[in-house]
Amino acid sequence: MEIKAKLLEKFETAQVSGSFRKREFVVEYAENPQYPEFVKFELIQDKCEQLDGFNVGQEINVAFNLKGRKWTNPKGEVVYFNSLQAWRISAANDIATPPQTAPASSSENLTEPEWLNNSSEAATDDLPF
């Protein structure tokens, strides 16, 4: 799954055990801007550093997996946990766009090509195929 959201908080990497570390962060996800959601994600192991290049307030894309676990506590009660485990973070403007053959000039005329006009002359023209 992937969402586009605004980075709200970044936390430090926590060394959970000798061989496991994780880093959490919170985003504001506004699929409906009237009711934004505040969603906490985690990065684990070598993914923790991905967050270093991003600033609070920046729009990011978060690719993640929904994880769920079942655990029986010492009292014998079954408890369920969910987590959102991010595996890739990129700047929101890094979405793949088709490459341009030449850089666009700001002084370039951005009008429609003549062949797209719906003039009466173009409408009576026979197609060559």
N, C-alpha and C positions, 0 to 999 in steps of 0.2 A: 504494500500500500504506500501511497505517497500523498503528502499534503503540502500546501503552500501556507506559511504562517509567519507571524512576526516574533522574533526572539525576544522574550521578556526577561528571563533570568538564566544565568549560567552558574553552576556550582563547581567547586573544586573536585578533582578526581579523588575518590575514596578507595583506599586499599582495604578491601573487605576481608581478605585472607592473604596468606603468603603468595598465592598464585592467582588471585582474582581481584580485579579492580573494576570500578564502574564510576561513571560521571552522569549526573542528571542535569536536565535543563527543562525550562518551561517555555511554551510558545502560546501566543494568542491566535487561535484559529477562528476566523470569522467567515464561515460559509454563509451565514446570515449575519451581516454586520450589526443588526439590531440586538442579537444575542450571541456575542462572542464566547467561545469556549477557551478555557485555560487548561492546557494539556501538558502533563509532565512525561518526558521521555527519558530513557537511559541509554547510554553508550557503554559498551563493555570492552575490556581488554585493550587491544591495539586501536580500537575505534575512538577511544577517549580524546585523543589529540585532534580529531576532526573539528571540534568546536572552537579550537584556539583561533582560527582565522576569521571568526564572526563576532560582530559587536551587538550588544543589546540594542533593540530597536530595528535591527536589520531584517528585511524580508528574506526568508530562506525556504528551501524545499527540503522536506524530511522524508526519506524513504525508510520504512520501518516494518517490523513484523509484530503481530499481536501474539503474545506468549501467555500461556495459562498453565498453572501448576496446582497440583493437589498435594496437601500435606496433612498428616495426622499428628496433632500436638500430643504432648505427654499425657493429657487427660483422655486421650482416645478420640477426641473430636476431629472431624475432617474439616479442614479449612482450605479455601481456594484463593489463589492469588493470580492477578492479571498484571502484565507489564507491557509497555510499548517499547520495544527494543529497536532503536534507530541503528541503521547500518550504513547510511550515506546521508551527508548533509551538503547542500550546495546553495550558492546564492540564487535567489529567485530569478534573477535576470540571466542565469546560466542555462536556461531551458534551450534545448537544441533549436536553432533557427537555420533555415537554408542559407548556405553561403552566398554572398553577393560576388559577382564577377568583378565589379569595380566599385570603389567607395562612392557613395552617393554624395553629391555636392549639395550644399544648402541652397545654392542659387539655381539649382535645376528646376525646370518647369515640371510640375507633377500633374499635368492634365492627362486625360484619357487619350489613348491613341485614336487617330482619326477613324480607323476601321471599326472602332467600338461605337461610334456615334450612330444614333438611330435616325439619321436624316432620311428623307424620302428617296434620295439618290441611292443610298446604301441599301434601302429596303427593296428596291427594284432590281438591284444588281443580281445577276445569276451567279451561283457558286461555281467555282471551277471544277468541282468533283461531283 
